[in-house]
Amino acid sequence: MDTVRDTILVLHESMGADIRPDEQDTLAQVDHVTSVLDALGYDVDVLAADLDLGALRAAVRGRRPDCVFNLVESLGGDGRLIHLAPAVLESIGQPFTGCGSQAMFLTTHKQLAKHWMRAHGVPTPASFGPGEATADAGGTWIVKSLCEHASFGMDDGCVVDGTVEAERRLEHCRRVHGGDWFAEQYVDGREFNVAVLEADGRPNILPMAEMTFVGYPAGKPRIVGYAAKWDESAPEYRATRRVFPELPGPEREALEGVVMDCWRIFGLRGYARVDIRMDAAGVPWVLEVNANPCLSPDAGFAAAADRAGLTAEHIVSQLLREAKG
């Protein structure tokens, strides 16, 4: 007698023909997760979601999956709408992997996330949006997209001195790239990406990755910009490397503390990644929280899992177990 296999619906955003390298990576992630699910013996279905939320609800109901593997990173090309897919799934009581709609909304809007962290005592760099700098202030600032991830639009020109120059860069980025932007105080220190995987309802921190900037010339900002992530021909791509250092106890405990605080205050679930800069005094400053980090084999989450001895099959199985309770 044949065993009835669970059906997993892999959900991702619909994309047009002209897509950026980071968006192409989303499709590679879909292919990877689909192949892992197939290897695990699931019946796999794939659905591309767009801005027609009624159609999305009807499609999920009609296909009646046992669980949805949510890989949606934007809708209609807009990262601000990432929370709508899990919201639709919640509205019909459909189990799905990863974080819920509230966590997605809070973490994706980076200024809102910062306000939330400050309200709960989590250290995060100062920041301001267009027109909010009331007087020129010194220091170094970095201009970032408000809701888009994957270092969208970020290059060396985004690191500026003083709030007046930051305001000018905000307007430049808005004109060139569209969308909303904000300025964050630049922390000159070590950068860590900390992946978390939930098991039996408890968050487990995977080996902590540090981003290193090998051979960067004096004066070049040490940032993981768009070229460093996606342009294989760029010097930054070859010079920006991920390592897994042995950290002294106090440094490790400080990083673990803010990561666990973020997991708790944002109500994270399943998996996440927290990006942190540690200053010379050993203070960890949370830059942002990614509530649905990429699962592609060459992504940071997979590298941390591999360092912990976890396979792609283990990660996918674990996410499904947590989703289905």
C-alpha positions as CSV (number, residue, x, y, z in Angstrom):
1,M,0.0,0.0,0.0
2,D,1.4,3.4,-1.0
3,T,2.2,5.9,1.7
4,V,0.4,9.3,1.4
5,R,3.1,11.9,1.1
6,D,2.7,15.5,2.5
7,T,2.4,18.2,-0.1
8,I,4.6,21.3,0.4
9,L,3.7,24.5,-1.6
10,V,6.8,26.6,-2.2
11,L,5.7,30.2,-2.4
12,H,7.7,33.0,-3.9
13,E,7.1,36.4,-5.5
14,S,6.3,36.7,-9.2
15,M,9.1,38.4,-11.2
16,G,9.3,40.0,-14.6
17,A,11.8,39.4,-17.3
18,D,14.2,42.2,-16.2
19,I,15.5,41.1,-12.8
20,R,18.5,42.1,-10.7
21,P,21.2,39.7,-9.5
22,D,19.7,39.6,-6.0
23,E,16.3,38.7,-7.5
24,Q,17.8,36.0,-9.6
25,D,19.2,34.6,-6.4
26,T,15.6,34.3,-5.1
27,L,14.8,32.1,-8.0
28,A,17.9,30.0,-7.3
29,Q,16.7,29.7,-3.7
30,V,13.4,28.4,-5.0
31,D,15.1,25.8,-7.1
32,H,17.3,24.7,-4.2
33,V,14.5,24.4,-1.7
34,T,12.3,22.6,-4.2
35,S,15.1,20.0,-5.0
36,V,15.7,19.4,-1.2
37,L,12.0,18.9,-0.6
38,D,11.8,16.5,-3.5
39,A,14.8,14.6,-2.1
40,L,13.1,14.4,1.3
41,G,10.2,12.6,-0.4
42,Y,7.5,15.4,-0.3
43,D,5.1,16.2,-3.1
44,V,6.2,19.7,-4.2
45,D,4.1,22.4,-5.7
46,V,5.3,25.9,-6.6
47,L,3.3,29.1,-6.7
48,A,4.4,32.6,-7.7
49,A,2.5,35.4,-5.8
50,D,1.7,38.8,-7.1
51,L,-0.3,41.8,-5.8
52,D,-3.6,39.9,-6.3
53,L,-4.1,38.8,-2.7
54,G,-7.5,37.3,-3.4
55,A,-6.1,35.1,-6.0
56,L,-3.3,34.1,-3.7
57,R,-5.8,33.1,-1.0
58,A,-7.9,31.1,-3.5
59,A,-4.8,29.4,-5.0
60,V,-3.5,28.2,-1.6
61,R,-7.0,27.0,-0.5
62,G,-7.5,25.2,-3.8
63,R,-4.2,23.4,-3.7
64,R,-4.6,22.5,0.0
65,P,-1.0,21.9,0.9
66,D,0.0,20.4,4.2
67,C,2.5,23.3,4.6
68,V,3.6,26.4,2.7
69,F,7.4,27.0,2.4
70,N,7.4,30.8,2.3
71,L,10.2,32.3,0.3
72,V,8.4,35.6,-0.6
73,E,10.8,38.5,-0.3
74,S,8.7,41.2,-1.9
75,L,5.4,41.6,-3.8
76,G,5.1,43.7,-6.9
77,G,8.8,44.4,-6.7
78,D,8.3,46.3,-3.4
79,G,10.0,45.0,-0.2
80,R,7.6,47.0,1.9
81,L,4.9,44.4,1.0
82,I,6.7,41.3,2.2
83,H,4.4,40.9,5.2
84,L,1.3,40.5,3.0
85,A,2.0,36.9,2.0
86,P,2.2,35.6,5.5
87,A,-0.8,37.7,6.5
88,V,-2.9,36.0,3.8
89,L,-1.7,32.6,5.0
90,E,-2.5,33.5,8.6
91,S,-6.0,34.6,7.6
92,I,-6.9,31.2,6.3
93,G,-5.1,29.2,9.0
94,Q,-2.5,27.8,6.6
95,P,0.7,26.5,8.3
96,F,3.8,28.1,6.8
97,T,7.5,28.2,7.4
98,G,9.4,31.2,8.9
99,C,8.2,34.3,10.6
100,G,4.7,35.7,10.8
101,S,3.3,38.8,9.3
102,Q,4.0,41.1,12.3
103,A,7.6,40.1,12.6
104,M,8.1,40.5,8.8
105,F,6.5,44.0,8.9
106,L,8.5,45.2,11.9
107,T,11.9,43.9,10.7
108,T,11.5,45.0,7.0
109,H,10.9,48.6,7.8
110,K,14.3,49.3,9.2
111,Q,13.5,52.6,10.9
112,L,10.5,51.1,12.6
113,A,12.7,48.2,13.6
114,K,15.2,50.6,15.1
115,H,12.5,52.4,17.1
116,W,11.3,49.0,18.3
117,M,14.9,48.0,19.4
118,R,15.5,51.3,21.2
119,A,12.2,50.9,23.0
120,H,13.3,47.5,24.3
121,G,16.9,48.5,25.2
122,V,18.6,46.8,22.2
123,P,21.6,48.9,21.0
124,T,21.2,50.1,17.4
125,P,23.0,53.0,15.7
126,A,21.3,56.4,15.6
127,S,19.4,57.2,12.4
128,F,17.2,59.7,10.6
129,G,15.0,60.0,7.5
130,P,14.7,62.7,4.9
131,G,14.2,66.2,6.4
132,E,14.7,64.9,10.0
133,A,18.2,66.2,10.6
134,T,17.5,69.5,12.3
135,A,21.1,70.7,12.4
136,D,24.3,69.7,10.8
137,A,26.0,67.0,12.9
138,G,29.4,65.5,12.4
139,G,30.4,61.9,12.4
140,T,30.1,59.4,9.6
141,W,26.7,58.2,8.2
142,I,25.7,55.4,5.9
143,V,22.6,55.8,3.6
144,K,20.5,52.7,3.2
145,S,17.2,51.6,1.6
146,L,14.4,51.7,4.1
147,C,12.8,48.4,3.2
148,E,14.9,46.6,0.5
149,H,17.4,44.1,1.6
150,A,20.4,42.5,-0.2
151,S,22.4,45.8,0.1
152,F,20.2,47.3,-2.6
153,G,21.7,50.6,-4.0
154,M,24.5,50.6,-1.4
155,D,28.0,51.6,-2.6
156,D,30.9,53.6,-1.3
157,G,29.1,56.9,-2.0
158,C,26.6,56.0,0.6
159,V,29.1,56.5,3.4
160,V,29.4,60.3,4.0
161,D,30.6,62.7,6.7
162,G,28.0,64.9,8.4
163,T,24.2,65.0,8.2
164,V,24.1,67.6,5.5
165,E,25.9,65.3,3.1
166,A,23.7,62.4,4.3
167,E,20.6,64.4,3.4
168,R,22.1,65.0,-0.1
169,R,22.8,61.3,-0.5
170,L,19.2,60.4,0.6
171,E,17.8,62.6,-2.2
172,H,20.3,61.1,-4.7
173,C,19.3,57.6,-3.9
174,R,15.7,58.4,-4.0
175,R,16.1,59.9,-7.5
176,V,18.3,57.1,-8.9
177,H,16.8,54.0,-7.2
178,G,13.3,55.1,-6.1
179,G,11.8,54.1,-2.9
180,D,12.5,55.3,0.6
181,W,15.9,55.8,2.2
182,F,17.4,56.6,5.6
183,A,20.7,57.5,7.2
184,E,22.3,55.4,9.9
185,Q,25.3,56.4,12.0
186,Y,28.3,54.4,10.8
187,V,29.9,52.1,13.3
188,D,33.6,51.6,12.5
189,G,34.1,48.1,13.8
190,R,33.8,44.3,13.1
191,E,30.7,43.1,11.2
192,F,29.0,39.9,12.2
193,N,26.1,37.9,10.6
194,V,24.5,35.7,13.2
195,A,22.1,33.0,12.0
196,V,19.5,31.4,14.2
197,L,17.6,28.2,13.6
198,E,14.6,27.2,15.8
199,A,14.3,23.7,17.2
200,D,11.5,22.4,19.5
201,G,10.4,26.0,20.0
202,R,13.8,27.3,21.1
203,P,16.2,29.5,19.0
204,N,19.6,28.1,18.5
205,I,22.5,30.3,17.4
206,L,24.6,28.8,14.6
207,P,28.4,29.6,14.4
208,M,28.8,33.3,14.1
209,A,30.2,34.6,10.8
210,E,32.4,37.7,10.6
211,M,32.7,39.6,7.3
212,T,36.3,40.6,6.6
213,F,37.6,43.1,4.1
214,V,40.8,41.8,2.7
215,G,43.2,44.3,1.2
216,Y,40.8,47.2,1.2
217,P,42.9,50.4,0.6
218,A,43.0,53.2,3.3
219,G,39.9,55.3,3.2
220,K,37.7,52.8,1.4
221,P,34.6,52.1,3.5
222,R,34.5,48.6,4.9
223,I,30.9,47.8,4.0
224,V,29.1,44.8,2.4
225,G,27.7,46.8,-0.5
226,Y,25.8,45.6,-3.5
227,A,28.9,44.9,-5.6
228,A,30.4,42.9,-2.8
229,K,27.4,40.6,-2.7
230,W,26.4,40.3,-6.3
231,D,29.0,41.5,-8.9
232,E,31.5,38.7,-9.4
233,S,33.7,41.0,-11.5
234,A,34.0,43.6,-8.7
235,P,37.2,43.8,-6.5
236,E,34.8,44.0,-3.5
237,Y,33.3,40.7,-4.3
238,R,36.6,38.9,-4.2
239,A,37.9,40.9,-1.2
240,T,34.9,40.6,1.1
241,R,35.2,37.2,2.8
242,R,33.2,35.3,5.4
243,V,35.1,33.7,8.3
244,F,34.1,31.9,11.5
245,P,36.4,33.2,14.2
246,E,36.9,31.7,17.7
247,L,35.5,34.5,19.8
248,P,36.5,35.3,23.4
249,G,33.8,34.6,25.9
250,P,32.7,38.2,26.6
251,E,32.4,39.0,22.9
252,R,30.5,35.9,22.1
253,E,28.1,36.5,25.1
254,A,27.5,40.1,24.1
255,L,26.6,39.0,20.5
256,E,24.4,36.1,21.7
257,G,22.6,38.5,24.1
258,V,21.5,41.0,21.5
259,V,20.5,38.2,19.1
260,M,18.3,36.6,21.7
261,D,16.8,39.9,22.6
262,C,16.0,40.5,18.9
263,W,14.4,37.0,18.6
264,R,12.2,37.8,21.6
265,I,11.1,41.4,21.0
266,F,10.3,40.8,17.3
267,G,8.5,37.5,17.9
268,L,10.8,35.7,15.4
269,R,10.0,32.1,14.4
270,G,11.7,29.3,12.4
271,Y,14.9,31.1,11.4
272,A,16.5,34.5,11.1
273,R,19.7,36.4,10.7
274,V,20.9,39.4,12.8
275,D,23.5,41.7,11.3
276,I,25.7,43.4,13.9
277,R,28.7,45.8,14.1
278,M,30.9,45.5,17.2
279,D,32.8,48.7,18.1
280,A,36.2,49.0,19.6
281,A,34.8,48.9,23.1
282,G,33.1,45.6,22.5
283,V,29.5,47.0,22.2
284,P,27.4,45.1,19.7
285,W,25.2,47.5,17.6
286,V,22.3,45.7,15.7
287,L,22.2,47.0,12.2
288,E,19.1,45.0,11.0
289,V,17.2,41.8,11.5
290,N,16.4,39.6,8.5
291,A,13.3,37.5,9.2
292,N,13.7,35.3,6.1
293,P,17.4,34.9,5.3
294,C,18.3,33.3,2.0
295,L,18.7,29.5,2.0
296,S,20.7,29.2,-1.2
297,P,23.8,27.0,-0.9
298,D,26.1,30.0,-1.3
299,A,24.3,32.2,1.2
300,G,25.4,33.1,4.7
301,F,22.8,31.0,6.5
302,A,23.8,27.9,4.6
303,A,27.5,28.6,5.4
304,A,26.7,28.9,9.2
305,A,24.6,25.7,9.1
306,D,27.4,23.9,7.3
307,R,29.8,25.1,9.9
308,A,27.5,23.6,12.5
309,G,27.4,20.3,10.6
310,L,23.8,20.7,9.4
311,T,22.8,19.7,5.9
312,A,20.3,21.5,3.7
313,E,17.9,18.6,4.3
314,H,18.2,19.1,8.1
315,I,17.4,22.8,7.8
316,V,14.4,22.3,5.5
317,S,13.0,19.5,7.7
318,Q,13.5,21.6,10.8
319,L,11.7,24.6,9.4
320,L,8.8,22.3,8.4
321,R,8.6,20.7,11.8
322,E,8.5,24.1,13.5
323,A,5.8,25.4,11.0
324,K,3.5,22.4,11.6
325,G,4.0,22.5,15.4
